[in-house]
């Protein structure tokens, strides 16, 4: 039983630096930042609690700076990084291909939506919305396809 107890204590005291365990198996309360493998102890906690607030803050800041690689050193006065992407107001680059319009169709109401009266051809109309429609057509007798673009314009009568 004594041999089993000693073996259990040895297994309990193993850590990544004195065994084949990977570093990711280190307990969260163990110090990983200083490179030493000492576990947390109540004496260490009391010693750190005895330091004044300013000394503790300075120690934490210097500890954080010592852990940061030189290539990631943060210059003085630098704030948090901004949001990703381009800045507001920066000129954008748009790749737009404008296709030629082959035909235009105007759509105007025939009757009044409010009273149902017939609207004559002599009324003035103004464009309200427009949309583009793409169609793939096969020309007569040809073995190819052609892309046709039609612009549909919705018109409203001008109020009098």
Secondary structure, 3 states (H helix, E strand, C coil): CHHHHHHHHHHHCCCCCCCCCCHHHCCCCCCCCCCCCCCCCHHHHHHHHHCCHHHHHHHHHHHHHHHCCHHHCCCCCCCCCCCCCCCCCCCCCCCCCCCCCCEEEEEECCECCCCCCECCCCCCEEEEEEEEEEEEECCCCCCCCEEEEEEEEEEEECCC
